[in-house]
Every structure is written in structure tokens, then in C-alpha cells.
Amino acid sequence: MLPDNLGYLFDAPLRLAPSSLAVLQDDVRITFAELDARCNRVATGLARLGVGAGDRVALMFSNDFRFLESLFGPMRLGAVSVPINTRMGDEALRYVVEDAEATVLIANRAMADRARVLADRVGTLEHVVVDGPAADGGIVYDELLASGSPALARRATASDEVCMQPYTSGSTGKPKGVLLTHGGQVWNADILRKAMLIDETERALVAVPLFHKNAMAGAVKPFLLGGGSLVILPGFDAVEVIRAIDRYRVTYTTGVPAMYRMILAERDALARHDVSSLRFAVCGSAEVPEELLDEFTRAFRGRPRR
């Protein structure tokens, strides 16, 4: 049975295999049970700050496992998560946070300085949470988690309730908020999971920005729903991607054509590492030239397995 709230997307693997790995990043390993508890801690910590149904919680993260609990935690309260494209300029960031009327901003260490600037410029913000030293009046991320509880009473969620409000790039004007519902997003995750045959044996490598739909639709949602694992890299580096496929025995990845071209150009790294575990590579955001598809297939198909 599918959850009624996107914040509980990984209900099934949590119930069936709570000790299975949900997330890997560097030396960090997080099981589904641990991820659930961390999401609840974020939710209850935010509730102590007065966050409730309908409130907007803005997220400024580079690729970081904390993004996941900061994304799903607010949803469990009925609040709306607003993942921000951190590649925007400062004025665009300010506009998005103001337009969303976000009352809380959560940022990881890499985005902490920009978050502190926004705290002084956006009138709707009541609390700024950062992973690292907090400015005057700010909240340290670990202290938010410590103030919360690993248990949370569930609230009933209607399928048409808004769970997430990402923004467009603003290429034809101001960025525009897109209202995504719990029912629609859970359905989308389930369709993708089924289409890509994702189960607990699969492991996805995420080197694209977590805030982007390429990562969200292409890996995060279907893998957490299906019980697979997410391997998070801080960003894209072709050699590091090849190393990670070997190190973590990655079966799946997602990217754009330029990324796959750069991977194929690293012939020495491909020769040194065993990438035979990779079985599925999704490509989006641009048309895939036939010659790129052929070259990638030749490079990865038929390699001997360990």
C-alpha cells in the first residue's frame, strides 16, 4: 500500500528491511530506520519552532544526505518543502524565498554563508537553521535534530495537499513556484519505480544536484520507495563517478549527455575500474545523440563481472 504522504515515501522498506542501507555518502551509512528517525527529528524539531500545516520551509543544500531528511521531515507535519536551486544568484535566491513566504530556511555547511545573508534580507523568515556555526539568532542543525523526537504521531494527508514547491529557472521571467501534491508525487514515484524495476538490490549513484528533478524523479523518489540505496556524491566529476561505480557496486545512475561524454573520455579510469555492476543509466535534460548512446553501450555492456 502506498503512503498518503510523500514524507513517508519509504514506508515499505522501513517495514520490511529497516536495517537495509538507504543512503551512502563518503563514510556515512544511513539505514531506513535511521533515516525515518532523522526525518521525525527534523519534523518535531520544526514543530517546536511553530511550523505547521501549510507553512513553507526553504532548503538550500549542496549534495548532502541531510537534504533528504530536511525535505521529507516538514512534509510529515503537512508543511511544504521548497527546494532551492543554489546555482541561482543572490537576488534570485532572495526572490524565491520571499515569494514562497518561507518562515524557515535550512542550509547545509556549504550554503551557510548565503543563508545568513538571506536571513537579514527576507522579512518572512523567522528561523534560519544551518549545519555549522549559527549566526546571532540562528539555529545549529544538529541542535534542531537533538531538540526533536525520533517518534512522530502521523497526521492524515489528503492526496491534493501540497507537499513541495520547487521553482522554475526563470528563463522567461521571474522564477515561478510549482505546487506539487502528495498524491501526484507518490504516484509518480511508484510509476518510475515500476518502469525501472527498482527493488532492494539496486543502488543509484547521484552526482547531479539533489534539488533538481533529474535527481528527484530519476533516483531519489523511486529508489527510496522501492527500497534501493542512494549513493550521493558532492558533485559531478567523471573520474569520481567511475570510482564510485566500482567502490559501491552501483547498478544505476542518472545524468545529462555532457556528463556521459566526460565519463567516456576517461579511458584510463574506465580501464582501471570495474564498472560492470552498472545496468541502467538515465539521461535527461537534452536529446541524446545516437553516437553517444552507441559509444556508452559499447563501453559498459558486456564487461566481465567480479
Backbone torsions as a table, in degrees:
resi	resn	phi	psi	omega
1	MET	NA	133.0	-178.3
2	LEU	-79.5	146.7	178.3
3	PRO	-70.1	153.8	177.6
4	ASP	-86.8	-8.1	-176.2
5	ASN	-128.3	126.3	-178.3
6	LEU	-60.0	-25.8	178.2
7	GLY	-62.6	-19.6	177.9
8	TYR	-108.4	33.5	-173.7
9	LEU	-55.4	-34.8	-175.2
10	PHE	-97.9	32.0	177.1
11	ASP	-54.0	-46.9	-175.0
12	ALA	-64.3	-53.7	177.4
13	PRO	-63.2	-30.6	176.4
14	LEU	-62.2	-39.1	-179.2
15	ARG	-76.9	-40.9	-172.6
16	LEU	-87.4	-33.1	-175.6
17	ALA	-148.1	65.9	-174.0
18	PRO	-61.4	-25.5	-178.3
19	SER	-91.0	0.2	176.4
20	SER	-71.6	151.4	-177.8
21	LEU	-75.4	129.0	175.0
22	ALA	-97.5	-38.5	-173.5
23	VAL	-139.8	138.8	172.4
24	LEU	-130.6	131.6	174.5
25	GLN	-149.8	117.8	-174.4
26	ASP	53.2	-121.0	-179.6
27	ASP	-95.9	5.4	-179.7
28	VAL	-84.6	133.4	175.6
29	ARG	-129.2	124.7	-177.7
30	ILE	-126.5	123.0	177.9
31	THR	-81.8	169.8	177.4
32	PHE	-63.1	-37.6	178.3
33	ALA	-64.4	-41.1	179.5
34	GLU	-68.7	-39.7	178.5
35	LEU	-63.7	-40.5	178.2
36	ASP	-61.5	-45.2	-180.0
37	ALA	-64.0	-39.3	179.6
38	ARG	-67.6	-38.8	175.5
39	CYS	-61.3	-42.2	178.7
40	ASN	-65.3	-37.7	178.3
41	ARG	-64.6	-41.7	176.1
42	VAL	-61.3	-46.5	-177.8
43	ALA	-61.0	-50.3	-176.8
44	THR	-71.8	-31.4	174.4
45	GLY	-64.2	-42.0	177.1
46	LEU	-66.7	-38.6	178.8
47	ALA	-59.8	-36.2	177.3
48	ARG	-64.4	-24.8	177.8
49	LEU	-86.2	-2.2	178.5
50	GLY	99.5	6.3	180.0
51	VAL	-74.2	135.1	179.2
52	GLY	-145.0	-168.5	-176.7
53	ALA	-56.5	133.2	177.1
54	GLY	87.7	-16.4	178.4
55	ASP	-69.8	148.6	179.8
56	ARG	-99.3	131.4	176.7
57	VAL	-118.7	111.8	-177.8
58	ALA	-85.0	143.4	-176.7
59	LEU	-123.2	122.3	176.0
60	MET	-118.9	100.4	-175.2
61	PHE	-135.9	137.5	157.4
62	SER	-78.3	-179.2	-177.8
63	ASN	-64.9	117.0	-170.5
64	ASP	-160.3	134.5	-178.4
65	PHE	-60.1	-25.0	-179.9
66	ARG	-64.9	-21.4	177.1
67	PHE	-58.3	-38.7	-175.2
68	LEU	-64.3	-48.7	-179.6
69	GLU	-69.7	-29.7	177.5
70	SER	-74.9	-24.8	176.5
71	LEU	-77.9	-49.8	-173.5
72	PHE	-82.6	-29.4	-178.4
73	GLY	-57.4	-52.7	179.9
74	PRO	-58.5	-35.3	-179.0
75	MET	-60.0	-31.8	-178.9
76	ARG	-67.2	-19.8	176.2
77	LEU	-90.3	-8.5	-171.7
78	GLY	90.3	2.7	176.1
79	ALA	-77.1	168.9	-176.2
80	VAL	-113.8	123.5	178.4
81	SER	-84.1	136.6	-178.9
82	VAL	-120.7	87.7	178.1
83	PRO	-72.2	130.3	-173.7
84	ILE	-107.7	137.6	173.1
85	ASN	-72.4	103.9	-174.1
86	THR	-75.2	-2.4	175.2
87	ARG	-83.8	-6.0	175.1
88	MET	-66.8	155.5	173.1
89	GLY	-71.5	169.5	-175.5
90	ASP	-60.7	-39.5	-179.0
91	GLU	-67.2	-39.3	178.0
92	ALA	-66.1	-39.9	177.2
93	LEU	-60.7	-46.0	179.2
94	ARG	-60.0	-43.2	-179.4
95	TYR	-60.9	-45.4	-177.1
96	VAL	-62.4	-47.1	-178.4
97	VAL	-64.4	-39.3	177.8
98	GLU	-68.1	-44.8	-177.8
99	ASP	-63.5	-37.5	178.7
100	ALA	-72.0	-16.0	-174.9
101	GLU	57.3	42.7	179.8
102	ALA	-67.2	135.7	177.2
103	THR	-98.0	-19.3	178.7
104	VAL	-131.9	140.7	173.9
105	LEU	-123.6	126.7	176.6
106	ILE	-114.3	131.6	-178.3
107	ALA	-136.9	146.7	174.6
108	ASN	-86.0	178.1	-172.3
109	ARG	-57.9	-39.6	-177.5
110	ALA	-65.6	-24.6	-177.1
111	MET	-106.5	5.9	-171.9
112	ALA	-60.7	-43.4	-177.8
113	ASP	-63.3	-42.4	179.4
114	ARG	-67.1	-35.3	178.9
115	ALA	-65.3	-39.3	180.0
116	ARG	-64.8	-36.8	177.0
117	VAL	-63.9	-44.4	179.3
118	LEU	-62.3	-34.8	-179.0
119	ALA	-57.6	-32.3	-179.0
120	ASP	-86.8	-11.6	-171.7
121	ARG	-113.8	-14.1	-175.9
122	VAL	-111.8	115.5	-173.8
123	GLY	-69.8	-25.1	-177.5
124	THR	-75.0	-21.8	-174.9
125	LEU	-70.3	123.8	176.7
126	GLU	-101.1	-28.4	-178.1
127	HIS	-142.0	140.2	173.3
128	VAL	-123.6	123.3	-178.2
129	VAL	-111.7	126.1	-178.9
130	VAL	-129.5	146.7	174.7
131	ASP	-85.2	91.2	-175.3
132	GLY	141.3	-174.6	-179.6
133	PRO	-56.6	130.3	-178.5
134	ALA	-92.4	147.3	174.6
135	ALA	-73.1	174.9	179.0
136	ASP	-53.8	125.1	179.2
137	GLY	83.9	-6.3	179.7
138	GLY	-83.4	172.4	-177.4
139	ILE	-123.5	133.7	176.6
140	VAL	-78.4	134.3	-174.5
141	TYR	-55.0	-47.9	-178.3
142	ASP	-62.8	-29.7	177.4
143	GLU	-72.3	-33.1	174.4
144	LEU	-61.4	-46.6	178.9
145	LEU	-62.6	-42.4	-178.2
146	ALA	-64.9	-28.9	-179.9
147	SER	-77.9	-14.7	-177.6
148	GLY	-92.7	-179.5	-179.1
149	SER	-118.8	143.8	176.6
150	PRO	-72.3	-7.2	178.1
151	ALA	-115.0	146.6	-178.2
152	LEU	-149.1	128.6	175.3
153	ALA	-70.0	130.8	-177.4
154	ARG	-77.2	146.9	174.0
155	ARG	-110.7	144.0	176.0
156	ALA	-66.7	139.9	-177.1
157	THR	-125.9	127.3	175.8
158	ALA	-78.0	147.2	-175.4
159	SER	-63.4	-26.2	-177.8
160	ASP	-94.1	7.5	174.3
161	GLU	-71.0	141.1	179.3
162	VAL	-77.3	134.0	180.0
163	CYS	-114.0	-24.7	-171.9
164	MET	-149.4	145.5	-178.9
165	GLN	-136.3	74.7	174.1
166	PRO	-72.8	165.1	-179.2
167	TYR	-117.9	146.5	174.8
168	THR	-69.7	169.7	-175.8
169	SER	-73.5	-18.5	-178.7
170	GLY	79.5	24.7	-176.7
171	SER	-67.8	-21.9	179.5
172	THR	-115.5	19.5	-178.1
173	GLY	151.8	-150.5	177.9
174	LYS	-70.6	146.8	172.9
175	PRO	-57.3	143.7	-177.0
176	LYS	-119.2	134.1	177.6
177	GLY	-73.6	136.8	179.7
178	VAL	-111.5	120.3	-176.5
179	LEU	-88.4	113.3	-178.6
180	LEU	-109.9	134.6	-175.3
181	THR	-96.8	158.5	177.2
182	HIS	-58.5	-49.5	-177.5
183	GLY	-60.8	-44.2	-179.2
184	GLY	-65.8	-40.4	-177.9
185	GLN	-72.9	-37.8	176.6
186	VAL	-66.3	-42.5	177.0
187	TRP	-59.7	-45.9	180.0
188	ASN	-59.9	-43.6	179.4
189	ALA	-62.9	-39.8	-178.9
190	ASP	-67.9	-41.4	178.0
191	ILE	-62.3	-44.1	179.9
192	LEU	-65.6	-41.0	178.3
193	ARG	-59.3	-45.1	-179.4
194	LYS	-68.2	-41.8	-177.6
195	ALA	-64.1	-35.2	-176.3
196	MET	-99.4	5.5	175.5
197	LEU	55.2	47.0	-176.3
198	ILE	-88.8	129.2	174.8
199	ASP	-140.9	-166.0	-174.0
200	GLU	-69.2	-10.7	-179.9
201	THR	-86.0	-9.0	-173.3
202	GLU	-93.3	150.1	179.9
203	ARG	-137.0	119.2	-175.8
204	ALA	-101.8	136.8	174.0
205	LEU	-97.4	125.4	-179.6
206	VAL	-114.6	107.4	176.6
207	ALA	-114.7	-7.7	174.8
208	VAL	-85.2	161.5	-178.4
209	PRO	-59.7	130.8	-178.9
210	LEU	-62.3	-28.7	-178.3
211	PHE	-73.2	-12.5	-173.9
212	HIS	-90.2	152.3	-178.9
213	LYS	-64.7	-24.2	176.9
214	ASN	-58.1	-44.2	178.0
215	ALA	-77.0	-43.2	-175.0
216	MET	-65.1	-51.9	-178.5
217	ALA	-80.1	-33.6	-174.9
218	GLY	-81.5	-17.0	-177.1
219	ALA	-147.0	-57.9	-169.1
220	VAL	-56.8	-56.7	-174.6
221	LYS	-66.8	-52.4	-178.1
222	PRO	-65.8	-32.3	-178.4
223	PHE	-74.5	-42.4	178.1
224	LEU	-66.5	-37.4	176.9
225	LEU	-64.6	-40.5	-175.5
226	GLY	-86.7	-4.9	177.9
227	GLY	88.3	9.9	175.7
228	GLY	-78.8	179.8	-179.1
229	SER	-111.2	148.4	175.8
230	LEU	-109.1	125.8	173.2
231	VAL	-103.9	116.6	-173.8
232	ILE	-104.5	124.5	172.0
233	LEU	-101.0	151.7	-179.1
234	PRO	-65.8	-21.0	179.9
235	GLY	-179.5	-174.6	-177.4
236	PHE	-92.8	125.3	168.9
237	ASP	-142.2	121.6	-170.8
238	ALA	-57.0	-44.8	-179.0
239	VAL	-65.9	-40.8	179.2
240	GLU	-65.4	-34.2	175.6
241	VAL	-62.8	-46.2	179.6
242	ILE	-62.2	-44.5	178.0
243	ARG	-61.0	-41.5	-177.8
244	ALA	-67.5	-37.6	176.9
245	ILE	-57.9	-43.1	179.3
246	ASP	-69.8	-52.0	-174.4
247	ARG	-60.8	-44.3	-173.7
248	TYR	-100.1	1.1	-177.2
249	ARG	53.7	53.9	-178.7
250	VAL	-67.4	136.5	179.4
251	THR	-105.5	-10.7	-168.1
252	TYR	-153.8	143.9	171.1
253	THR	-150.4	168.6	179.8
254	THR	-138.6	147.6	-177.4
255	GLY	-171.4	-160.8	178.1
256	VAL	-125.1	162.8	-175.1
257	PRO	-51.9	-42.6	-177.8
258	ALA	-60.9	-35.7	179.1
259	MET	-65.3	-43.4	-179.3
260	TYR	-68.0	-33.0	175.4
261	ARG	-62.8	-42.9	-179.4
262	MET	-67.3	-35.0	176.1
263	ILE	-63.6	-46.4	-179.2
264	LEU	-64.6	-26.9	179.7
265	ALA	-72.7	-17.5	-179.2
266	GLU	-89.1	68.6	-174.7
267	ARG	-64.6	-38.9	-180.0
268	ASP	-63.6	-44.6	179.7
269	ALA	-64.6	-40.1	177.7
270	LEU	-63.5	-34.5	179.7
271	ALA	-72.8	-30.7	-176.4
272	ARG	-83.1	-23.7	-171.8
273	HIS	-115.0	148.6	177.7
274	ASP	-87.6	107.0	-179.8
275	VAL	-109.6	19.7	-175.0
276	SER	-69.3	-14.9	179.5
277	SER	-70.6	-23.9	-175.9
278	LEU	-68.6	124.0	-179.1
279	ARG	-120.2	-14.9	-171.4
280	PHE	-146.0	125.0	176.1
281	ALA	-130.7	118.8	179.6
282	VAL	-93.7	140.1	179.3
283	CYS	-128.5	128.8	-179.1
284	GLY	-138.7	-175.4	174.4
285	SER	76.1	-16.6	178.7
286	ALA	-161.1	160.4	178.6
287	GLU	-66.5	142.2	179.8
288	VAL	-96.4	115.2	178.0
289	PRO	-62.1	143.6	-178.1
290	GLU	-58.1	-39.0	-178.1
291	GLU	-67.0	-32.8	176.8
292	LEU	-67.7	-42.8	178.2
293	LEU	-60.5	-44.2	-179.9
294	ASP	-64.2	-44.8	-178.4
295	GLU	-65.0	-41.1	179.7
296	PHE	-65.4	-41.4	178.9
297	THR	-61.7	-43.7	179.0
298	ARG	-64.0	-38.0	-176.2
299	ALA	-71.6	-31.6	-172.3
300	PHE	-110.4	-24.0	-177.3
301	ARG	-82.8	140.2	172.9
302	GLY	82.6	6.7	177.0
303	ARG	-71.3	143.3	-179.7
304	PRO	-65.4	140.0	178.4
305	ARG	-91.7	153.8	176.9
306	ARG	-66.3	NA	NA
